[in-house]
């Protein structure tokens, strides 16, 4: 497998999970502004959507969209319980978390990285983030991870996007359970390996 990524972007979640499952893989960075990979390939030709993550499978198929990639990787190593079994109620709860993180947390960070975003757009996004992260903080009270005591792919995704708070001057101090969660995920050996590989630590 090959993961196309941009260091520190949402593709970090897939990178963490690749490290968790311990299967052979390669990575290639993408210059998203120029749409060129590190080897000089036209990224548009690889992924017509033009963004990361994108996972090139061993059979030559390309899988895109972080939540889909995360679940695919989890299902390669079911013994690790990074995702509940397909068809179970818990699997749908995981998908609920992945959707919430993608649409309510990830997307509300986007204006801060968009040069065309107006101050009003950023103010609205910040207000949305404060509500959404407050909800997550409440859900983490009394549990180590989003699904309970077991780390899942949703935790890798949440850790990745919440990590952007430091780049947009979003103070997390009001959410102690979220801060503790970030520390737990950061301390995992797989997370450390992915962060180091991307030059983030």
C-alpha positions in Angstrom: 0.0 0.0 0.0 1.0 3.6 -0.5 -0.4 6.5 1.4 -0.3 9.9 -0.3 -0.1 12.5 2.4 0.7 16.1 3.4 2.5 16.2 6.8 0.2 17.3 9.6 -2.9 17.3 7.5 -5.9 15.0 7.9 -3.9 12.2 6.3 -2.0 11.9 9.6 -4.9 9.9 10.9 -4.5 7.3 8.2 -0.7 7.3 8.8 -1.3 6.6 12.5 -3.6 3.7 11.8 -1.1 2.3 9.3 1.5 2.3 12.1 -1.1 0.7 14.4 -1.8 -2.3 12.1 1.8 -2.9 11.3 1.3 -3.9 7.7 3.9 -3.0 5.0 3.3 0.4 3.4 5.0 3.3 1.7 4.2 7.0 1.9 4.6 9.8 -0.6 4.1 13.5 0.2 2.0 15.7 -2.0 2.4 19.4 -2.6 -1.2 20.3 -2.6 -0.7 23.7 -4.1 1.2 22.4 -7.1 -0.6 19.0 -7.2 2.7 17.2 -7.5 3.9 14.3 -5.5 7.4 14.1 -4.1 8.5 12.0 -7.0 7.2 14.6 -9.5 4.0 12.8 -10.5 0.8 14.7 -11.3 -1.4 14.2 -8.3 -4.5 15.0 -10.3 -3.8 11.9 -12.4 -3.5 9.8 -9.2 -6.5 11.3 -7.4 -8.9 13.4 -9.5 -10.2 14.9 -6.2 -6.9 16.6 -5.7 -6.6 16.2 -2.0 -5.3 13.8 0.6 -5.5 11.2 2.0 -5.4 8.8 -0.8 -4.4 5.1 -0.4 -3.1 3.1 -3.3 -4.0 -0.5 -2.6 -1.9 -3.5 -3.6 -4.3 -4.4 -6.4 -3.9 -0.9 -7.9 -7.2 0.5 -6.8 -7.3 3.9 -5.1 -9.2 4.5 -2.0 -10.0 8.1 -1.0 -11.8 9.9 1.9 -10.3 9.5 5.4 -13.2 7.7 7.1 -13.3 5.1 4.4 -9.5 4.6 4.5 -9.5 4.3 8.3 -12.2 1.6 8.3 -10.5 -0.3 5.5 -7.2 -0.3 7.4 -9.0 -1.3 10.7 -10.6 -4.3 8.9 -7.2 -5.5 7.7 -6.4 -6.2 11.3 -9.6 -7.1 13.1 -7.8 -8.6 16.0 -6.7 -5.1 17.0 -10.3 -4.0 17.4 -9.6 -0.6 15.9 -13.2 -0.7 14.5 -16.1 -2.8 15.8 -17.3 -5.6 13.6 -19.2 -4.7 10.4 -23.0 -4.9 11.0 -22.8 -4.3 14.7 -24.4 -1.4 16.5 -21.0 -0.3 17.7 -19.8 -0.1 14.1 -22.5 2.4 13.3 -21.6 4.3 16.5 -18.0 4.5 15.1 -19.3 5.7 11.8 -21.4 8.4 13.6 -18.2 9.6 15.3 -16.2 9.6 12.0 -19.0 11.6 10.4 -19.2 14.1 13.2 -15.5 14.6 13.3 -15.4 15.1 9.5 -18.3 17.4 9.1 -18.5 19.3 12.4 -14.9 19.5 13.6 -12.6 19.0 10.6 -14.6 21.3 8.3 -14.9 24.0 10.9 -11.1 24.2 11.0 -11.0 24.7 7.2 -11.6 28.5 7.1 -8.5 29.1 9.2 -6.4 27.6 6.5 -8.2 29.3 3.6 -6.7 32.6 2.6 -10.0 33.7 1.1 -11.9 33.2 4.4 -13.3 36.4 5.8 -13.0 37.3 9.5 -16.7 36.7 9.8 -16.3 33.2 8.4 -13.5 32.5 10.9 -15.6 33.9 13.8 -18.5 31.6 12.9 -16.2 28.6 12.5 -14.6 29.3 15.9 -18.0 29.5 17.6 -18.9 26.2 15.9 -15.7 24.6 17.1 -16.2 25.7 20.6 -19.7 24.1 20.7 -18.5 20.9 19.0 -15.4 20.5 21.1 -17.4 21.2 24.2 -19.6 18.3 23.3 -16.6 16.0 22.6 -15.1 17.0 26.0 -18.3 16.0 27.7 -18.4 12.7 25.9 -14.9 11.9 27.0 -15.7 12.4 30.7 -15.0 9.0 32.4 -13.7 7.3 29.4 -10.2 7.1 27.7 -11.4 7.1 24.1 -14.5 8.0 22.0 -15.8 4.4 22.0 -14.9 3.7 25.6 -11.7 2.0 26.9 -10.5 0.9 23.5 -8.6 3.0 21.0 -10.3 3.2 17.6 -9.7 4.8 14.2 -12.1 7.6 15.3 -9.6 8.5 18.0 -6.8 8.9 15.4 -9.0 11.2 13.4 -10.1 13.3 16.3 -6.5 13.6 17.6 -5.3 14.8 14.2 -7.9 17.6 13.7 -7.8 18.8 17.3 -4.0 19.1 16.9 -4.7 21.9 14.5 -5.9 24.1 17.4 -2.4 25.3 18.2 -2.1 26.7 14.6 -5.3 28.8 14.9 -4.9 30.0 18.4 -7.8 28.0 19.7 -7.4 27.5 23.4 -8.3 24.0 24.6 -8.0 24.8 28.3 -11.8 24.8 28.9 -11.9 21.1 27.9 -9.7 19.1 30.3 -11.0 15.7 29.1 -10.1 16.6 25.5 -6.6 17.7 26.6 -6.1 14.5 28.5 -7.3 12.5 25.4 -4.9 14.3 23.2 -2.1 13.3 25.5 -3.1 9.7 25.6 -3.2 9.4 21.8 0.0 11.3 21.4 1.8 8.9 23.7 0.9 5.8 21.7 3.9 4.3 20.0 2.2 4.3 16.6 1.3 7.9 16.9 4.9 8.8 17.8 6.2 6.9 14.8 3.8 8.7 12.4 4.5 12.1 13.9 8.3 11.5 13.6 7.9 10.2 10.0 6.1 13.4 9.1 8.6 15.7 10.8 6.1 16.9 13.3 8.2 16.0 16.4 
